[in-house]
Amino acid sequence: MYIRRKAVTHSAVFGAMNDLTHEQIMAILNRCAVYKKWSENVSGNSGDSYINSEWAEDNVLWADLNGMFDGIGSDISDLTKGADRAELAAYLRRFCEIFMSD
């Protein structure tokens, strides 16, 4: 209940039943890696390779620099679209392989 009343997103709507977009997933993973001190924040634009929201530019650049999009090919260029379960699983696996393997 608290989250519904207090949560603020870029659209001012919580949207608990909305799909997660690729750029939102990268924002979550980026913040997790920085919080755990596995990675550093980066800022900038990833160029014209991907379509993403302005608020997500740093997260998309971080993901691109850290190999989160490796193996995807050109199938996913619009990161504002919802990710399906398989794509989420691939991102999580890649994140674990990059940041959590010893």
For each residue, the residues with C-beta under 8 A, 3 or more apart:
1: 4 5
2: 5 6
3: 6 7 14
4: 1 7 14 16
5: 1 2
6: 2 3
7: 3 4 14
8: 12
9: 12 13 14 15
10: 53 55
11: 15
12: 8 9
13: 9
14: 3 4 7 9
15: 9 11 18
16: 4
17:
18: 15 82
19: 82 83
20: 24 25 82 83 88
21: 24 25 79 80 81 82 83
22: 25 26 76 79 80 81 83 87
23: 26 27 52 53 56 59 60 79 80
24: 20 21 27 28 56
25: 20 21 22 28 29 83 88 91
26: 22 23 29 30 56 59 60 62 63 68 79 91
27: 23 24 30 31 56 59
28: 24 25 31 32
29: 25 26 32 33 63 68 91 95
30: 26 27 33 34 39 41 58 59 62 63
31: 27 28 34 35
32: 28 29 35 36 95
33: 29 30 36 38 39 62 66 95 99
34: 30 31 37 38 39 40 41
35: 31 32
36: 32 33 99
37: 34
38: 33 34 99 100
39: 30 33 34 62 66 99
40: 34
41: 30 34 58 62
42: 58 61 62 65
43: 57 58 61
44: 57 58 61
45: 57 61
46: 49 50 52 57 60 61 64
47:
48:
49: 46 64 77
50: 46 60 64 69 76 77 78 79
51: 77 78 79 80
52: 23 46 56 57 60 79 80
53: 10 23 56 57 80
54: 57
55: 10
56: 23 24 26 27 52 53 59 60 79
57: 43 44 45 46 52 53 54 60 61
58: 30 41 42 43 44 61 62
59: 23 26 27 30 56 62 63
60: 23 26 46 50 52 56 57 63 64 79
61: 42 43 44 45 46 57 58 64 65
62: 26 30 33 39 41 42 58 59 65 66
63: 26 29 30 59 60 66 68 69
64: 46 49 50 60 61 68 69
65: 42 61 62
66: 33 39 62 63 98
67: 70 94 98
68: 26 29 63 64 91 94 95 98
69: 50 63 64 72 76
70: 67 94
71: 90
72: 69 75 76 90
73: 76
74: 77
75: 72
76: 22 50 69 72 73 79 81 87
77: 49 50 51 74
78: 50 51 81
79: 21 22 23 26 50 51 52 56 60 76
80: 21 22 23 51 52 53
81: 21 22 76 78
82: 18 19 20 21
83: 19 20 21 22 25 87 88 91
84: 87 88
85: 88 89
86: 89 90
87: 22 76 83 84 90 91
88: 20 25 83 84 85 91 92
89: 85 86 92 93
90: 71 72 86 87 93 94
91: 25 26 29 68 83 87 88 94 95
92: 88 89 95 96
93: 89 90 96 97
94: 67 68 70 90 91 97 98
95: 29 32 33 68 91 92 98 99 100
96: 92 93 99 100 101
97: 93 94 100 101
98: 66 67 68 94 95 101
99: 33 36 38 39 95 96
100: 38 95 96 97
101: 96 97 98
102:
